[in-house]
């Protein structure tokens, strides 16, 4: 069983139970499944394909988890970037990984 199959299984057996709690944000497994599906479709509409890499520079939150599952759902690889890296190191990883997209939360947006 892979992570995407694990989400489908969790939705099936515990759909209305809480899956995510992050501050004031709470989702059931069904809601989490819908959100990750929508995010996967959004990434696909931006041109991200199966096998592509998606880099992420975010704090640990429910949005990071959604991205992780969305990438797994569509067969893309996630490239986590350490938030403490200097700009040249981030650029090196982005180029070396050949990431198709970079997802950044507002904490790190310029």
Secondary structure as GFF3:
##gff-version 3
##sequence-region A 1 110
A	DSSP	alpha_helix	3	14	.	.	.	ID=ss1
A	DSSP	beta_strand	18	22	.	.	.	ID=ss2
A	DSSP	beta_strand	25	28	.	.	.	ID=ss3
A	DSSP	alpha_helix	29	45	.	.	.	ID=ss4
A	DSSP	beta_strand	53	57	.	.	.	ID=ss5
A	DSSP	alpha_helix	62	74	.	.	.	ID=ss6
A	DSSP	beta_strand	77	80	.	.	.	ID=ss7
A	DSSP	alpha_helix	87	97	.	.	.	ID=ss8
A	DSSP	beta_strand	101	104	.	.	.	ID=ss9
###
